[in-house]
Amino acid sequence: MEEFDTLIGNTMAVLNALRKDSQDLSQRLTKIDWLLDGWDTIIGIWEATPVQEKTNAIMEMALLAPILPKEVIG
């Protein structure tokens, strides 16, 4: 994530990385996409659940958490 933040915060770095190796940059951004996919739903469950039911929410959230392929994990 830190690498992604650095790239997004510096447009010239993104353009240089794209020019240098577009496939590598695409793979790095795909990794971020995999990491962030589906978290809106999971966070929504947590925020909508009353404090006394958070244990049940965690179980539901675990079922929805994305399983990352080896290519994404690195």
Rosetta silent file (secondary structure, phi, psi, omega in degrees, C-alpha in Angstrom):
SEQUENCE: MEEFDTLIGNTMAVLNALRKDSQDLSQRLTKIDWLLDGWDTIIGIWEATPVQEKTNAIMEMALLAPILPKEVIG
SCORE:     score description
SCORE:     0.000 S_00000001
   1 L     0.000  -37.529 -179.121    0.000    0.000    0.000 S_00000001
   2 H   -60.500  -40.728  178.647    2.827    2.395    0.770 S_00000001
   3 H   -62.273  -41.942  178.780    4.152    1.978   -2.763 S_00000001
   4 H   -63.069  -45.387  178.175    0.687    2.738   -4.170 S_00000001
   5 H   -58.361  -41.095  179.578    0.365    5.866   -2.009 S_00000001
   6 H   -63.625  -45.184 -179.959    3.738    7.049   -3.265 S_00000001
   7 H   -64.789  -46.137 -177.550    2.760    6.520   -6.894 S_00000001
   8 H   -64.884  -34.143 -179.309   -0.650    8.140   -6.565 S_00000001
   9 L   -75.909   -8.675 -176.274    0.835   11.136   -4.775 S_00000001
  10 L  -136.026   95.501 -177.265    3.328   11.748   -7.573 S_00000001
  11 H   -57.206  -39.866 -179.890    1.892   11.925  -11.092 S_00000001
  12 H   -64.012  -36.735  177.869    5.345   12.123  -12.643 S_00000001
  13 H   -63.894  -39.321  178.094    6.385    8.922  -10.853 S_00000001
  14 H   -63.864  -47.123 -179.573    3.339    7.143  -12.314 S_00000001
  15 H   -63.454  -40.383  177.472    4.131    8.385  -15.818 S_00000001
  16 H   -65.467  -42.379  178.477    7.795    7.414  -15.458 S_00000001
  17 H   -64.329  -39.392  179.226    6.860    3.954  -14.144 S_00000001
  18 H   -64.541  -43.739  179.561    4.385    3.537  -17.005 S_00000001
  19 H   -67.039  -39.996 -176.822    6.994    4.524  -19.573 S_00000001
  20 H   -68.079  -48.581 -177.458    9.663    2.355  -17.952 S_00000001
  21 L  -158.789   88.100 -175.409    7.612   -0.843  -17.607 S_00000001
  22 H   -63.988  -33.298  179.962    3.863   -0.625  -18.199 S_00000001
  23 H   -67.865  -41.247  178.387    3.315   -4.323  -17.507 S_00000001
  24 H   -63.007  -45.025  179.053    5.020   -4.079  -14.109 S_00000001
  25 H   -62.419  -42.674  178.698    2.976   -1.014  -13.173 S_00000001
  26 H   -60.785  -41.881  178.771   -0.216   -2.738  -14.286 S_00000001
  27 H   -64.675  -40.680  179.232    0.610   -5.773  -12.138 S_00000001
  28 H   -65.741  -40.581  178.925    1.293   -3.581   -9.103 S_00000001
  29 H   -71.200  -32.550  175.778   -1.983   -1.694   -9.521 S_00000001
  30 H   -63.837  -37.757  177.228   -3.880   -4.969  -10.025 S_00000001
  31 H   -59.523  -43.883  178.395   -2.505   -6.131   -6.681 S_00000001
  32 H   -63.278  -41.770  179.256   -3.983   -3.031   -5.035 S_00000001
  33 H   -59.421  -43.534  178.363   -7.308   -3.654   -6.775 S_00000001
  34 H   -63.183  -40.992 -177.595   -7.415   -7.193   -5.362 S_00000001
  35 H   -66.435  -33.892 -175.310   -6.559   -5.961   -1.884 S_00000001
  36 H   -93.214  -15.979 -175.561   -9.297   -3.330   -1.846 S_00000001
  37 L   -62.935  127.195  174.133  -12.052   -5.255   -3.644 S_00000001
  38 L    89.541   -7.013 -175.381  -15.087   -6.012   -1.494 S_00000001
  39 H   -72.219  -22.746  176.857  -14.050   -4.087    1.593 S_00000001
  40 H   -59.372  -43.438  179.405  -16.941   -1.602    1.324 S_00000001
  41 H   -65.093  -44.580 -178.481  -19.364   -4.417    2.125 S_00000001
  42 H   -63.823  -45.581  178.820  -17.240   -5.730    4.976 S_00000001
  43 H   -64.903  -36.672  177.547  -16.821   -2.298    6.527 S_00000001
  44 H   -61.268  -40.196  177.720  -20.565   -1.692    6.101 S_00000001
  45 H   -61.907  -47.245 -178.788  -21.342   -4.821    8.102 S_00000001
  46 H   -60.149  -47.393 -176.444  -19.033   -3.701   10.908 S_00000001
  47 H   -68.803  -29.930 -177.955  -20.438   -0.192   11.041 S_00000001
  48 H   -85.489   -9.699 -175.167  -24.070   -1.360   10.959 S_00000001
  49 L   -90.510  128.980  175.495  -23.651   -3.944   13.717 S_00000001
  50 L   -61.857  152.724 -175.975  -24.467   -3.003   17.314 S_00000001
  51 H   -52.114  -44.033 -176.106  -21.586   -3.389   19.785 S_00000001
  52 H   -68.154  -11.098 -179.374  -23.109   -6.429   21.500 S_00000001
  53 H  -113.063   13.018 -177.165  -23.235   -8.303   18.158 S_00000001
  54 H   -60.525  -33.646  178.775  -19.705   -7.538   16.892 S_00000001
  55 H   -60.480  -43.913  177.247  -18.592  -11.166   17.403 S_00000001
  56 H   -65.420  -37.378  179.267  -21.249  -12.342   14.962 S_00000001
  57 H   -62.729  -40.089  179.348  -20.289   -9.560   12.560 S_00000001
  58 H   -61.089  -40.872  178.774  -16.675  -10.749   12.576 S_00000001
  59 H   -63.119  -42.960  179.089  -17.799  -14.240   11.577 S_00000001
  60 H   -66.373  -41.081  179.806  -19.867  -12.835    8.702 S_00000001
  61 H   -63.909  -37.887 -179.984  -17.035  -10.553    7.631 S_00000001
  62 H   -62.073  -34.571  178.168  -14.582  -13.459    7.563 S_00000001
  63 H   -68.672  -26.986 -176.832  -16.797  -15.238    5.056 S_00000001
  64 H   -94.934  -15.499 -177.997  -16.728  -12.212    2.767 S_00000001
  65 L   -60.529  133.664 -177.056  -13.044  -11.330    3.010 S_00000001
  66 L   -66.663  140.820  173.645  -11.404  -11.851   -0.370 S_00000001
  67 L   -92.539  120.026 -173.835   -9.092  -14.810   -0.800 S_00000001
  68 L   -90.333  131.461  175.981   -6.037  -13.489   -2.567 S_00000001
  69 L   -69.592  158.905 -178.180   -4.285  -15.525   -5.245 S_00000001
  70 H   -55.718  -35.496 -178.469   -0.537  -16.111   -4.911 S_00000001
  71 H   -62.705  -30.320 -178.443    0.153  -13.671   -7.752 S_00000001
  72 H   -82.222  -39.021 -178.021   -1.402  -10.855   -5.747 S_00000001
  73 H   -67.880  -35.833  177.585    0.239  -11.675   -2.443 S_00000001
  74 L    98.530    0.000    0.000    3.669  -11.725   -4.030 S_00000001
